[in-house]
Amino acid sequence: MRDVYRILDANLNRAREAMRVAEEYGRFVLNDARLASMAKTMRSELQQIAASLPAAALLAARNTAGDVGTALTSPTESVRPTAAATATAACKRLTEALRAIEEYAKVVAPAAAVRAEALRYRGYAFEQVLLSRADRLGRFARTHLYVLLTTSLCKADPLVTAHAALAGGADCIQLREKALGDRPLLDLARRLREITAQAGALLIINDRPDIAAVADADGVHVGQDDLPVDAVRAAIGGDRLVGLSTHSVDQARRAAEAGADYIGIGPMFATATKDAGPIQGPSLVCDVLAAVDLPHVAIGGITAANAPALARAGARCIAVCSAVLGADDPQAAAAAIKASFMGAMDAPSD
């Protein structure tokens, strides 16, 4: 039995270490309290599994100096290209270690094997949430042109308009539709999911976590008077994004405290699309970014002419609506706005 306990001891250590590495990514890179809490709970369960095994037998079986595996390495083992790759490797080690614990515990402690199996399945779920969320947050961080799609504002067919906007460089489409019934809204959301997925772009649904979940959108955007962030998160799951509109530094701070993944900042300029209160201008971008470390999208009356002012204020993502939807050539309009914004964003500061 000594060899069995040696295997169990090694894999308990491996699982603990992997959980900690994955937890640190969720806590410090994704800044996600829920993921950190999930990892902490899993570590507690692993500790209980370890406590159900004879500690003396585990320690007596440990033989690090005689472990032939400590000298074995692979070319990729000592190099990870990104923090996300480190977290991915940790998640894989975790479930592998739990499987080894599960199988070998059957020899000496069948009850521990059952608990290890249950924890392994939780490990798969944790990996899915962690990596899906990391992927979406990473893609949002690379989003610079965010197009708000409302059918009544489209000069052409809304799906044709969406295709054109994506071809023009849109990184994200937000479906903002108040007038459609549930079924046509879901149908439109599903079609948009297809074309955004083909383009490698994000799809955000305005106000409707139910539609977002069924259509497999990447997230939901809500306003100050809509469902709170935690309620939206409960409805769509931890791997999808939740955005919140803000119109002041105080609202931006509260959005961060509420756990929003990103914030809308505006309105920047005069717009007839939506009544969002007094015009704030680029200075609000400066003030918010100085106070809150959150991904953001500046919104409201943005055109190719005024987009550079937002880039100079520190904005890294802008949302447009009428300037693209109402254009004779939405693709050209989207391309012009993005080029104007990115050109100013990439320009050296004075």
C-alpha positions as CSV (number, residue, x, y, z in Angstrom):
1,M,0.0,0.0,0.0
2,R,3.0,2.3,0.4
3,D,3.2,2.9,-3.3
4,V,-0.5,3.8,-3.4
5,Y,-0.1,6.3,-0.6
6,R,2.9,7.8,-2.4
7,I,0.8,8.4,-5.5
8,L,-2.0,9.9,-3.5
9,D,0.4,12.2,-1.7
10,A,2.1,13.4,-4.9
11,N,-1.3,14.1,-6.5
12,L,-2.8,15.8,-3.5
13,N,0.2,18.2,-3.6
14,R,-0.1,18.6,-7.4
15,A,-3.8,19.4,-7.1
16,R,-3.3,22.0,-4.3
17,E,-0.7,23.8,-6.3
18,A,-2.7,23.8,-9.5
19,M,-5.7,25.2,-7.7
20,R,-3.6,28.0,-6.2
21,V,-2.2,28.9,-9.6
22,A,-5.6,29.0,-11.2
23,E,-7.1,30.9,-8.3
24,E,-4.4,33.6,-8.6
25,Y,-5.3,34.1,-12.3
26,G,-9.0,34.6,-11.4
27,R,-8.2,36.9,-8.5
28,F,-5.4,39.1,-9.8
29,V,-5.6,38.9,-13.6
30,L,-9.4,38.7,-14.1
31,N,-10.1,40.5,-10.8
32,D,-13.1,38.1,-10.4
33,A,-14.1,37.5,-6.8
34,R,-16.5,34.7,-7.8
35,L,-13.8,32.7,-9.5
36,A,-11.5,33.2,-6.5
37,S,-14.3,32.1,-4.2
38,M,-14.9,29.0,-6.4
39,A,-11.2,28.0,-6.2
40,K,-11.1,28.6,-2.5
41,T,-14.1,26.3,-1.9
42,M,-12.5,23.7,-4.1
43,R,-9.3,23.8,-2.1
44,S,-11.3,23.4,1.1
45,E,-12.9,20.3,-0.4
46,L,-9.6,18.9,-1.4
47,Q,-8.3,19.5,2.1
48,Q,-11.2,17.5,3.5
49,I,-10.4,14.7,1.1
50,A,-6.8,14.7,2.3
51,A,-7.9,14.8,5.9
52,S,-9.9,11.6,5.3
53,L,-6.7,9.8,4.4
54,P,-4.1,8.7,7.0
55,A,-1.7,11.6,7.2
56,A,1.1,9.5,8.7
57,A,0.9,7.0,5.8
58,L,1.0,9.8,3.2
59,L,4.0,11.4,4.7
60,A,5.8,8.2,5.3
61,A,5.3,7.3,1.6
62,R,6.7,10.6,0.3
63,N,10.1,10.1,-1.4
64,T,10.9,13.3,-3.3
65,A,14.6,12.5,-3.6
66,G,13.9,9.1,-5.1
67,D,11.2,10.4,-7.6
68,V,12.5,9.7,-11.1
69,G,9.9,12.2,-12.4
70,T,11.6,15.2,-10.9
71,A,14.3,15.1,-13.5
72,L,12.0,14.8,-16.4
73,T,11.1,18.0,-18.4
74,S,9.5,18.9,-21.7
75,P,10.6,21.8,-24.0
76,T,7.4,23.7,-23.2
77,E,7.3,23.1,-19.5
78,S,9.5,26.0,-18.5
79,V,7.9,28.6,-20.9
80,R,4.4,29.9,-20.9
81,P,3.5,32.6,-23.5
82,T,0.8,34.3,-21.4
83,A,-0.7,34.3,-18.0
84,A,-3.8,32.7,-19.6
85,A,-1.6,29.9,-20.8
86,T,-0.3,29.4,-17.3
87,A,-3.9,29.2,-15.9
88,T,-4.9,26.8,-18.7
89,A,-2.0,24.5,-17.8
90,A,-2.9,24.7,-14.1
91,C,-6.5,23.7,-14.8
92,K,-5.3,20.7,-16.8
93,R,-3.0,19.6,-14.1
94,L,-5.8,19.9,-11.5
95,T,-8.2,17.6,-13.2
96,E,-5.4,15.1,-14.1
97,A,-4.3,15.0,-10.4
98,L,-7.9,14.6,-9.2
99,R,-8.4,11.7,-11.6
100,A,-5.3,10.0,-10.2
101,I,-6.5,10.6,-6.6
102,E,-9.9,9.2,-7.5
103,E,-8.6,6.0,-9.1
104,Y,-5.9,5.2,-6.5
105,A,-8.1,6.1,-3.5
106,K,-10.4,3.3,-4.6
107,V,-7.7,0.9,-3.3
108,V,-7.4,2.4,0.2
109,A,-10.3,4.8,0.8
110,P,-13.4,4.3,-1.5
111,A,-15.3,7.2,0.1
112,A,-12.4,9.6,-0.7
113,A,-12.5,8.4,-4.3
114,V,-16.2,9.3,-4.6
115,R,-15.4,12.8,-3.3
116,A,-12.5,13.2,-5.6
117,E,-14.7,12.3,-8.6
118,A,-17.2,15.0,-7.6
119,L,-14.4,17.5,-7.2
120,R,-13.0,16.6,-10.6
121,Y,-16.3,17.4,-12.3
122,R,-16.3,20.8,-10.4
123,G,-12.8,21.3,-11.7
124,Y,-14.0,20.9,-15.3
125,A,-16.7,23.5,-14.7
126,F,-14.3,25.8,-13.1
127,E,-11.9,25.5,-16.0
128,Q,-14.8,26.3,-18.4
129,V,-15.8,29.4,-16.6
130,L,-12.3,30.6,-16.0
131,L,-11.1,30.2,-19.6
132,S,-14.3,31.3,-21.3
133,R,-14.3,34.4,-19.2
134,A,-10.6,35.1,-19.9
135,D,-11.3,34.7,-23.6
136,R,-14.2,37.1,-23.6
137,L,-12.4,39.7,-21.5
138,G,-9.3,39.4,-23.7
139,R,-11.4,39.9,-26.8
140,F,-13.2,42.9,-25.2
141,A,-9.8,44.4,-24.4
142,R,-9.0,44.2,-28.1
143,T,-12.4,45.8,-29.0
144,H,-12.1,49.3,-30.4
145,L,-15.3,49.8,-32.5
146,Y,-18.5,48.8,-30.9
147,V,-21.6,49.1,-33.0
148,L,-25.1,49.5,-31.5
149,L,-27.7,47.9,-33.8
150,T,-31.4,49.0,-33.7
151,T,-33.5,47.9,-36.6
152,S,-35.5,51.1,-36.9
153,L,-32.3,53.1,-37.3
154,C,-30.9,50.9,-40.1
155,K,-31.1,52.3,-43.6
156,A,-30.8,48.8,-45.0
157,D,-31.8,45.4,-43.7
158,P,-30.4,45.0,-40.2
159,L,-28.5,41.8,-40.9
160,V,-27.0,43.4,-44.1
161,T,-26.0,46.4,-42.0
162,A,-24.4,44.2,-39.4
163,H,-22.4,42.3,-42.0
164,A,-21.3,45.6,-43.5
165,A,-20.3,47.0,-40.1
166,L,-18.3,43.9,-39.3
167,A,-16.6,44.1,-42.7
168,G,-15.8,47.7,-41.9
169,G,-13.9,46.7,-38.8
170,A,-16.5,46.5,-36.0
171,D,-15.2,44.3,-33.2
172,C,-18.5,44.1,-31.3
173,I,-22.2,44.3,-32.1
174,Q,-24.7,45.2,-29.4
175,L,-28.3,44.4,-30.2
176,R,-30.3,47.3,-28.7
177,E,-33.9,46.7,-29.5
178,K,-36.9,47.9,-27.5
179,A,-39.7,47.4,-30.1
180,L,-39.4,43.8,-31.1
181,G,-41.4,41.0,-29.5
182,D,-39.5,38.2,-27.8
183,R,-39.6,35.7,-30.7
184,P,-38.4,38.0,-33.4
185,L,-35.8,39.5,-31.0
186,L,-34.5,36.0,-30.3
187,D,-34.4,35.1,-34.0
188,L,-32.5,38.3,-34.7
189,A,-30.1,37.6,-31.8
190,R,-29.4,34.1,-33.1
191,R,-28.7,35.4,-36.6
192,L,-26.4,38.0,-35.3
193,R,-24.6,35.3,-33.2
194,E,-23.9,33.4,-36.4
195,I,-22.5,36.3,-38.3
196,T,-20.5,37.8,-35.4
197,A,-19.0,34.3,-34.6
198,Q,-18.0,34.0,-38.3
199,A,-16.3,37.5,-38.0
200,G,-14.6,36.7,-34.7
201,A,-16.6,39.6,-33.1
202,L,-18.4,39.8,-29.8
203,L,-22.2,39.9,-29.5
204,I,-23.8,41.9,-26.6
205,I,-27.5,42.0,-26.0
206,N,-29.0,45.1,-24.4
207,D,-31.1,44.6,-21.3
208,R,-32.1,41.0,-21.9
209,P,-30.1,38.3,-20.1
210,D,-32.7,35.7,-21.1
211,I,-32.2,36.4,-24.8
212,A,-28.4,36.6,-24.4
213,A,-28.3,33.2,-22.7
214,V,-30.5,31.4,-25.2
215,A,-28.7,33.0,-28.2
216,D,-25.3,32.3,-26.7
217,A,-24.3,35.9,-26.8
218,D,-21.0,37.0,-25.2
219,G,-22.7,39.3,-22.7
220,V,-25.4,41.7,-21.6
221,H,-25.4,45.5,-21.3
222,V,-27.7,47.2,-18.9
223,G,-28.4,50.8,-17.9
224,Q,-28.6,52.5,-14.5
225,D,-32.3,51.7,-14.1
226,D,-32.2,48.1,-15.4
227,L,-31.4,44.9,-13.6
228,P,-28.5,45.1,-11.2
229,V,-25.2,43.5,-12.2
230,D,-25.4,40.6,-9.8
231,A,-28.9,39.7,-11.0
232,V,-27.7,39.7,-14.7
233,R,-24.7,37.6,-13.7
234,A,-26.9,35.1,-12.0
235,A,-29.1,34.8,-15.2
236,I,-26.3,34.5,-17.8
237,G,-23.6,32.7,-15.9
238,G,-20.1,33.7,-14.8
239,D,-18.4,33.3,-18.1
240,R,-20.3,36.0,-20.0
241,L,-19.7,39.7,-19.8
242,V,-21.9,42.3,-18.0
243,G,-21.6,45.9,-19.1
244,L,-23.2,48.9,-17.3
245,S,-23.9,52.4,-18.6
246,T,-22.4,55.2,-16.5
247,H,-22.7,59.0,-16.7
248,S,-20.4,60.1,-13.9
249,V,-17.3,59.1,-12.0
250,D,-19.4,58.1,-9.0
251,Q,-21.5,55.8,-11.2
252,A,-18.3,54.3,-12.6
253,R,-17.0,53.6,-9.2
254,R,-20.2,51.9,-8.2
255,A,-20.1,49.8,-11.4
256,A,-16.7,48.6,-10.4
257,E,-17.9,47.8,-6.9
258,A,-20.9,45.9,-8.4
259,G,-18.6,43.7,-10.5
260,A,-19.3,45.0,-14.0
261,D,-16.9,43.7,-16.6
262,Y,-16.9,47.0,-18.5
263,I,-18.7,50.3,-18.5
264,G,-20.2,52.6,-21.0
265,I,-19.2,56.2,-20.5
266,G,-21.3,59.0,-21.9
267,P,-23.0,60.7,-23.6
268,M,-19.9,62.1,-25.2
269,F,-21.6,64.3,-27.7
270,A,-25.1,65.4,-28.7
271,T,-27.2,62.4,-29.9
272,A,-30.8,61.8,-30.9
273,T,-30.5,58.1,-30.5
274,K,-31.2,57.9,-26.7
275,D,-31.8,60.4,-23.9
276,A,-28.9,59.7,-21.6
277,G,-28.8,63.0,-19.8
278,P,-26.4,66.0,-20.2
279,I,-23.5,65.9,-22.6
280,Q,-20.4,64.9,-20.8
281,G,-17.7,65.2,-23.4
282,P,-14.2,63.7,-23.6
283,S,-13.3,65.1,-20.2
284,L,-15.5,62.5,-18.5
285,V,-13.4,59.8,-20.1
286,C,-10.3,61.3,-18.5
287,D,-12.0,61.6,-15.1
288,V,-13.4,58.1,-15.1
289,L,-10.2,56.4,-16.3
290,A,-8.3,58.2,-13.5
291,A,-10.7,56.9,-10.9
292,V,-11.6,53.4,-12.1
293,D,-9.6,50.6,-13.7
294,L,-12.2,49.0,-15.9
295,P,-12.5,48.2,-19.6
296,H,-14.8,50.9,-21.1
297,V,-16.6,52.1,-24.2
298,A,-17.3,55.8,-24.9
299,I,-20.7,56.4,-26.3
300,G,-22.9,59.1,-27.7
301,G,-22.9,61.0,-30.9
302,I,-19.5,59.7,-32.0
303,T,-18.4,60.3,-35.6
304,A,-15.2,60.1,-37.6
305,A,-14.8,63.8,-37.0
306,N,-14.9,63.7,-33.2
307,A,-13.5,60.2,-32.5
308,P,-9.9,61.4,-32.3
309,A,-10.8,63.7,-29.3
310,L,-11.9,60.6,-27.4
311,A,-8.7,58.7,-28.3
312,R,-6.6,61.7,-27.0
313,A,-8.7,61.6,-23.8
314,G,-7.7,58.0,-23.2
315,A,-10.6,56.1,-24.6
316,R,-9.7,52.7,-26.1
317,C,-13.1,51.7,-27.4
318,I,-16.0,53.8,-28.9
319,A,-19.6,52.9,-29.6
320,V,-21.4,54.2,-32.6
321,C,-25.0,53.9,-33.8
322,S,-26.5,56.3,-36.3
323,A,-23.2,57.2,-37.9
324,V,-23.0,53.6,-39.2
325,L,-26.6,52.4,-39.3
326,G,-27.9,55.4,-41.2
327,A,-25.0,55.6,-43.6
328,D,-25.5,54.9,-47.3
329,D,-22.4,52.7,-47.0
330,P,-22.2,51.3,-43.5
331,Q,-19.0,49.4,-44.2
332,A,-17.2,52.5,-45.4
333,A,-18.7,54.5,-42.5
334,A,-17.5,52.0,-39.9
335,A,-14.0,51.8,-41.5
336,A,-13.7,55.6,-41.6
337,I,-14.7,56.0,-37.9
338,K,-12.3,53.2,-36.8
339,A,-9.4,54.5,-38.9
340,S,-10.0,58.0,-37.4
341,F,-10.1,56.7,-33.9
342,M,-7.2,54.3,-34.2
343,G,-5.1,56.8,-35.9
344,A,-5.4,59.2,-33.0
345,M,-5.0,56.4,-30.5
346,D,-1.7,55.3,-32.1
347,A,-0.4,58.8,-32.5
348,P,2.4,59.8,-30.2
349,S,1.4,62.1,-27.4
350,D,2.8,65.6,-27.1
